[in-house]
Structure formats: C-alpha cells, structure tokens
Amino acid sequence: MKKIKIGLAGAGWIGREHGRNIVRHPRAELALVCDSDAEHVAQLRQETGADFRECQTVNELWESDVDAVVIATPNALHAEMCVAAARAGKAIYCEKPMAISLQDCRRVREAVERARVPYLIGYHRRMNPLYQHARGLLDQGALGTPFMVESDYLHHVPGGLDIWSWLGKEQIAGSLFHAGSGHNVDLIRYFCGEIKDVTCMKGIFMPRPQQVETEDTAVALFRFESGAIGKVQFCIGPIAPFQFNFKLYGTHGTVLNNRIWLDTMPHFAEAGHERDGIELPAAWIPDNVQGGVGEPWDKLMDHFVALLADGVACINDVGSAYQTSLACFAAVESARRGTTMAVRDLE
C-alpha cells in the first residue's frame, strides 16, 4: 500500500506532536521536515527514530514530492504558507488559528478553493470521544433541539515563560482569544451551527514581565442563526488548573462535561437522583496533556490521512475554518467597539 508522503513545517512543541503521530501511522510517511532551529529537528528525529529528510526553507517543501504538508509554525506565518502550499497542489493540515487577520483568512480560503486541495484546520477537540458521543446523541435526536451551549478555555500559562516573547505580540500571534478560544468557538459551532451575532467584553489582567498586546481574558455571548444562545469564557493565566468545560442544553437532554441526562430517565431532577444520568469516563475531559485520550491530536491526524487515502468527508474544511475565524474576529471587534457585532458585517 502506497504511503501518504507528508512534510512538516515547524518542529516545535506542537509540530513534534504532529510528527510523532505521522510516524506512528501505518499509511503515512514523515518524508521532509523544515525548521530553522536544528535542535527541534534533532529532537524529533530522536523521539521518533524516523529517517526523514531535512530542508532549510519552506520553498523546498512546496517543490518536493510530498503529497501533503502540516503547517505548525507561528501563527503569523500560516496564511502565506497555506497559500503557497495550495498553489503547489499540496493537501494542507494547518494548525490553528487559520490566520491572524480576516483578510488573510479570506486569502487562504480562496487559494484552497481555487486549487481544490484538501484542507483540514487543527481544531482537534472535535475528535474528542466525549464530543463525538454527544454529537452522536444529537444526531440521533436524543438531545432534541439544542438551545444553549457553553465552552470555557482557562489555561494557566506562567508569565515568565519564553513563549511570551511571541505569543503576546499581536503581529506574530494575533488575538489570543482567537488563538486559544478558537477551539471553543469551533466546538459550539459543531453543535449549534453558524453564528449570527456576538457581544464580547475583554481585557488584560494578569501581570507578566512581557505584557500581552491583545487580551488575556474575555467573555463572549453568541446568537446562532437557529436562535440558540452560546457563551465562551477565555482566560490565559488564571490561578487554576487547565479547564476546558462544555455544556450543551437541548429540549430533550443535557450534556455537562462527561455527564448526560435525558428526559427519558425517570426522576432525573429529583433530590437524591443527581447521579442517575450517564457518566462517561472523566479521562475524556480535555486536559491539554499530549498523548491522552482527552486531547486527540492523534485522531485528527488519523482523519487527515483517511481524508487523503480514502477520500472520507472532511470534518473541518477550509470553509468551516473560515466561519470559526470570522466569529472570533467579530467577538474581538465587538469588544473594541463596545457593541453587538453581526457576523455578516465583517464579510
């Protein structure tokens, strides 16, 4: 069986995770790796034992014989690399966010659609078994019609880390809400459809030697085209363990993280019967730990390979990635203007 040849742009923390997942896949080959830091490449080679080639410039990736590229570089580089990869006819797995400006998101979408190459955005949590189970219940009608959804992203990233030399810079990382809570916005879209408008408040509160330029805290309220209501809470730096909470309320059932109640369950609302619902494994709740079942980067890479090898339908294509980014930019603009923003006004 012919293996899918994949090139990797960026071998940092998340790039090496993708590299390991490519190497372990029986139908994929990590053929070429590009990173300006030789130590990153050496570490990936040591971790995987893979016999991949190295290149010094991303142009060598586009000109190579790889079938696909995984783009895991700093956020500001995503747009140019995706456009170049699409023009070279390469399938694309792009780490989130899609790009750091809406104009660049449009450029990527147009380039991918013009070239007709497969594109997958790296919002891996759609593949989490908890959300897959909940989506299955929704599709079966067991939850009824969703009318309210919430998702939180609370991540203590210490202020003294070297990562702030770029993560807090608007011209390099873009909006932190988009970079972090893009996961949440993507997830609530997965369950409730497209977003009509958003009201957001944001600010900078946590002390750091190198202060962020956009926001470290935000709360956004969304109205979906269906009329359903959504909320995303975001904070980088809280004095608390990592939290990625999820709540989905439907007319026939509710999902609160790994616990589920359905209206077919007798006495679910009576005192003493609080535990009568379905309790899924706590390990399914996201914890930001590489290799765990709750953080399925491996499952999304499996999906990418199946997309190329078997032609399966893409779970999160370039059009979907654009809609998540559009909603995130609308939230940031709402906070800047101090008013509700209709998503269509940014189109």
Helices and strands as residue ranges (DSSP letters): E 4-9, H 13-24, E 28-34, H 38-48, E 53-55, H 58-63, E 68-71, G 75-77, H 78-87, E 91-94, H 102-115, E 119-121, G 124-127, H 129-140, E 146-155, H 164-167, H 170-173, H 176-192, E 195-203, E 217-224, E 229-236, E 246-250, E 253-256, E 259-262, E 278-279, G 282-284, H 297-309, H 318-337, E 341-342, G 343-346
